[in-house]
Amino acid sequence: MMTKPILEKLAKEYDGKVEFVPVNADESREVLEQFKVYGIPTVITLRDGKEVGRVTGAQNEAGYRAMFEALAEGKEVKVPITSFDRMLRLGAGAVFVIMGFSTGNWLVAGIGGIIAFMGIYDRCPIWQAVVRMFKKTA
């Protein structure tokens, strides 16, 4: 409910550049199955009939705008991590790492490291290089 006004506003703003097709999840089960939608709301971006981006869960206007802008310009569709999400991931990761070290549980420390990395992966040049390498082979 809170994403619908944002998406409708952006659909008007990008009219002629991006086609916006809302789908009612209660009335269109076959569409949900076709696109493997498991969470509501889900926004899927398509280019030439192929999925180029997907975000599940409510986003702010800036996140959706980034998707629409990239789609309109023919660029790779990415949703930026909000500052709040970044800090939450880094903080939660740090808590797990500290708990793991203090209890000697290396599994918990490792999980904390992964959670913390999820807060910075979009800025990591090594991660970006690895992702590009896998995209070329796919």
Secondary structure, 3 states (H helix, E strand, C coil): CCHHHHHHHHHHHCCCCCCCCCCCCCCCHHHHHHCCCCCCCEEEEEECCEEEEEEECCCCHHHHHHHHHHHHHCCCCCCCCCHHHHHHHHHHHHHHHHHHHHHCCHHHHHHHHHHHHCCCHHHCHHHHHHHHHHHHHC
